[in-house]
Amino acid sequence: MSVMTLLLLAVGLAMDATAVSIASALATPRVRVRDALLLAFLFGLFQALMPVIGWVLGNQFADAISAWDHWLTFVLLGGIGAKMIHEAITHHHPGGPDPRKDDGGKSPARNPFHLGTLTLMALATSIDALAAGVTLPLLELHLVTAAALIGGVTFVLCLLGVSVGRRFGEPLEGKLDIVGGLVLIGIGVKTLIEHLSAA
């Protein structure tokens, strides 16, 4: 497989992670540089590790992975998105202090850049890379090269995604959590529909 083909594969695998990066930035009024770097690092790390795991698992697990990857993505992203919307509605107090902040800044429960939330989203968006890793030997790709490129492309695109989310999030101030949650649910639903339609 050519480098260009591998690059296209990496970009394709990184699309969901990029969309989630945009949604996370939309749901946060002020995104710190460290937040953006942590998100990009975790998403890139999971995208790089999952093909390696898929390679190790081998083709005997390919059917099992393909049968459940879309459901896992749907449940994780849908659950996180629904939680964001629920908390945005139940904690909204017009005219009062911003409920997203406490003495230390954003509440971890409602902060999409919280380490636990980022880890779950990184897992959810990298399941396809796990399934793709099963096919890498058939494509005669060098494992380390493929994993490094997939992870690197994801890192860069996620940083760009956060930047886009920050820019377009400003006009949506006050509705950011709801918009971000809806985007996450939409990605989960899209993934589920695509897999079910292809079945």
Secondary structure, DSSP 8 states (H G I E B T S, - for coil): --HHHHHHHHHHHHHHHHHHHHHHHHT-SS--HHHHHHHHHHHHHHHHHHHHHHHHH-GGGHHHHHHHHHHHHHHHHHHHHHHHHHHHHHT--TTS--TTEETTEE-GGG-TTSHHHHHHHHHHHTHHHHHHHHHGGGGT--HHHHHHHHHHHHHHHHHHHHHHHHHHHGGGTTSHHHHHHHHHHHHHHHHHHHHHHH-
